[in-house]
Structures are given as structure tokens and as C-alpha cells.
Amino acid sequence: MTEKFNLKTATSLLPLMNGNESVTKQLIDAIELYDSLLDNDGKQALTNYVLKARLTESAKIRLKNVYASNALLVQDMRRFLLTTKSVASLSTQLVQIRQNNMSIEDFRRKVENLLVELTIAQADGNSEALQILRETNEKLAINAFASGLQNPELHTIIKARKKKQKKTNLGHCLIGLDGCNIYDAVDVLRCYKCNGFNRSVKTCKKTLSCPKCSKEHELKECKAQNDQWKCINCSSIQARDNLNTEQISHASWDYENCSFYKNLIRKIKSEVFGLSDL
């Protein structure tokens, strides 16, 4: 449902330009948002309001006095009021980017920022082209991220994981001249004393715990029946994750049914690979 232009709403929603480019971007986003909510008369009123009351004097000189639509106004605002970045320069930066002393997370952010800037520069105000360009550029960005990593093993893993996603590869690829099966070689150490993760028996200071029933005795002493099994790890997050009795009724080594283990693996993959959606 469309609505009429409201001066109070416009004033609170649309920031006043002050020469700061981030504010100009916020104004553009706000114009597009409010325009989508207005009827035809309201759209024209919004155009007039922006031209008369939201622009700096410098911006008024660069833009026209009249626009047939807010889409055309926004297009010119992007073209004349925002810093134009060279497509060639951004492409070169993306291809040549290297991790150097950055953390994986900081490196990921830098690659992602270049991806966004390159896509916007290529689209040149054409919103319909943005999605197509983004999908194409994402492949370049992932390759750039992998190639720029300091750790060559992570480079190989990420490249291989991308190959794995293609149905034609069916989990197999060539690395050099070697045919390799592809899988996510990520695991965590489980302590055989307390049955918690990320510690060994030698370093464990926790209480002894049975991997079947979670009680304080050795596995060989356990007399619990199958319906009495209880994972000590899933039990620890039962309330937090709203797990039912069935979801905690398994042995600590049953990783296929262990919610705690699956959450831990997802977290490690995100931290190790830097990108959550490789």
C-alpha cells in the first residue's frame, strides 16, 4: 500500500548532506526506500524536497533542477556526487591483493570491500546489472582470497572446496597431476576422560565422565541401556539451544547426532576458512 508524502517523515528519514560521502550514500539509500513507499504525487514531492532541502550548494550545482523520477535523481547523485573509482584499478587491486600481515578476518573484509566497490563501479548506476555482476565477481573474489593467503595449504583447501561445490566434480579434482578426493578435513580433539572437546587426557582437569551416560565412572563399568544414554556435551547446551530429550540421548562419540559437535565444527570452519560460505 502506497502513502502520501509526509514532511515530518522525510525530515527524519533523509539526512542533510554535509560533504561527507557516507552521509550522501545514506541519503541515496533513504530516497530509494521512501520512494518505494509513496504514491505518484508523493514521489514527485520527494524529488522536490530533496532538491530544495537536502543538498549542499555544491551538490545543487552538479545536479539538474528537475527530475522526472527519483530513480533518475539517484542515478545522477551516484554519478556526480560520489567518488568514481576506476574499474581497471579495482580489478587490478583484487587480482594482486595479498594477506601479508593481516589476520584472515581482516583480509577477508578487505577482499569483500573490493568486491563491493568493483561491482558498484561496473554497474554504473544500473541496479539490474548489480546482481549479475556480483555473482560473477564473487568467483573472482574467492580466487583472489585463496591466492592471496599466506598459508599455501589454506589456498589449496579453499580452491578444492570450490571445486567440490560444482556437481560435475563429484568430490574429486586434480591438484597438480594427482587425483584427489575432496572432503572437509576439519576435526576436533575429544578428551577420553571428561569427553569434552579441545583438550586431551593429559591436560584435562575436569571430572571423569562416562561417554555413554555422562555419570562419573569408566566406560567399562557402565551398565546403562540404550535408552539411558546421555551426551554430556549436548546436555550442557540443552537449555540454551532448546534441545529435547531425544537430541541429547546419544553417546559422546556419536558425532552424527551430536548438536554440540556440529556447532563446534561449523564455528571452526568459519574461523579457519575466513569465509563462512565457501
N, C-alpha and C positions, 0 to 999 in steps of 0.2 A: 504494500500500500504506500502510495506517494504522499508527501505532505507539502505544505506551503512553506515558503522561505520565512525564517524567523530570525530577526536581527540579533536577539539575545543569544540564540543557539550558535549563530555564525560567529559572533564575537568571542564566545567561549571556546569554540572548536577550532577556529582558524587563527594560528599565531600571526603576530605582526612581524613582517620582515625587518631584520636589523643588520643585514650584511653578512650574517653568519650562514654558511651554506647548509649546515644541518637544520637550521630553522626554515630555510627555503624548502628543503626536502620535506619537512614536516607539514608545511603549508600546502605543498603539492598533494601529499597523501590525504590531507584533510579536505581539500577541494574535491578530490575524486570520491571520497567517502560521502560527503554531504550531497554532492551532485547525484549520487545513486539513490538518494532518499527523496529527492524533490520532484514535484510535478514540473511541467514545461515552463510555466511562468516563474516558478521558484528557481529553476536552473538559470534563467536569464538574470534574475535578481542576484543570484550568487555571483555570476560573472561580473556584473556591475559593481557589486560590493567589493570584490577582490581588487578590481582595477582602481577603484577610488580610495579604498580604506586600508588595504593590507600590504601594499607595495611601498618600497623605498622610492625616492625620487629617481635614483639611478635605474631602478627596475622599470619604472614607468616610461623612461626614455627608450629603453630597449624593446618594449612590447608595444603592440598596436593599441589603439584607443577603443576598438570594438572587436568582439569575437562572436562568431555565430554559435559556438558551443564551448563548454568548459573543457572538453577533450582537446580542442584546438588551442585553448589558452594554456592548458597544462603542457601540451607539446612544445609550445614556444618558450614556456618557462624553463623546461628542461634544456632546451637548445641554447637559450640566450642567458640564463641566469645561473646555470650550474657549470662547474669546470668541465670542459670537454677533454676526455682522456683518449689518447691515441690507441686505436685498436691494435696496430702493429706493435706499439710499445708494450701494451698489456700482454699480448700474446708472447712476446719475447721474454718478459718477466716470468710468465707462467712456465715456459719451457725451461728456463735457466735457473729457476728457484732452487735453493739448496737449504737443508736444515741447519748446517753449521752448528752454532752453539745453542740454538733454540731448543726448547723442550718439544716433544712430539705434539703436545696440545697447542702450543704457540705456533708451531709450524703448520699444523692443520688449519688454524684460524687464518693465517696469512694466505695460504693457498685458497681457502674459501672466499676470502675478501677479493682476491684477484679474479676468481671465477665470477663473482657477482659483478665486479666492475667491468670485466671483459664482456659479459653478456649484455649489460645495460648499454655499453658503448656500441656494440654491434647492432642492437635493436634500434638505436637512434630514435626512441620515442614510439616505436611500433609495438604495442602491447601484445598483439597476436603473435609476433615473432619471438617474444621472450621465452615462452615455454620450449619451443623447438630448439632455440639456441642454447638454452640451459641444459637440455638433455644431451646435446652434442658436446658442449663444453665440460660437462661433468666427467665425461670419459677422459678428456684431456687433463682435467684437474687431478683425477685419481692417478693417472700415469705420471703426472708431474710430481705428485706427492710421493709416490713409490720411488721414483727415480732420484728424488732429492734427499731421501732419508740417509742418515749417516750409517745406519746398520744395514749392510747388504743382505743379511738374512731376512730382515723385515721386508726389504724391497722385493725379494723373491716370493715371500709368503703372500704379500698383497697382490702381486701380479698373478700368482697362481689362483688366489681366491676369486679374482675377477674372471679368470678362465673357467673356474668351476661354475660360475653363475650362468654361463652360456650352455644351453641344453645340448648343443652339438658336441661338447667336450665330454659330457658324461663323467665328470670327475677324473679326467685323465688329460695330461698335457705333456709337451716336450719342454724340458729345461736343458738347454744346450742340445746334446744328442741323446740324452737319457729320457726314456718314457717314465713318467711318474704318476702315481695315483695321488689325488689331491684330497686332503681332509684337514680339518682344523686341529692341529696338534697343540691343543691348549688343555692343560690339566692342572689339578692342584693336589698337594700332598695331604693325605688324611692320616692323622695320628691313630695308631692301633691301641693306644692306652685309653684316651678320652673320646676318640672318634670324632673330634673336631677337625677343622681344616687349617692348612697353612702352618702346621707345626709337626715335628717328629716326636717319637717316643723319648728320644734323648733330651730334648729341650722342653718337654711337656711338664707343666706344674699343676695340671688340672687333676681332678679326681678320676679314678678308674671308672670306666663306663662300658657296659656290655653293648656291642653293636646291634644286638637283636632287640633287647627290651629296655635298654638305657639304664638298667639298675646297676648297682655298684658290685659287680662280680665279673670274673673272667668268662669269656665266651664258652669255654669248655664246661663251665658249671651251669650254664643257662638251661632252664627247663621250660622256658616259655613256648607255648604253642603258636602256630602261625597267626592266629587272631589276637595274640598278645604282643606282637612285635611293635616296636615304637622307636622311631628315628629321633635321636637326641637333638640333632640339628634342626629338623623341621619343627620339633616341639618348641624350640627356643623362639621361633618366629610365628607360631600358630596364632597367637592373638593379634600380632601386628598385621599379618597377611590374611587373616580370617580363614585359616585352613581348617577343614573339617577332620573328623577322626580318621576317616579313610586315607586322607592325604598325608597323615603322619604315621600310618600303620605299615611301616616297612623297615627293613634293616638299614643301617647306616651306609652299607656298601651298595645299596640298590640305587645307583645314580639315575637310572631311567625314571624312577618315580620320586626322586628327591628334589623338592622345590628349592631347598636351601642351596644345594649343589648347582642347580641350573641357574639360579640367580647369580651365584658367585662366578660361574663361567662366563655369563653374559657381561658382567662387570669387568672381568679380566680382559676379554676380547676388546671391549671398548677402550680400555686403558692402553693395551698393547698395540692395537692397530691404529689408534688415534681417531679413525673414522668409525662411527657406530653403524654405518650402513654399507659397508664394503661389499 
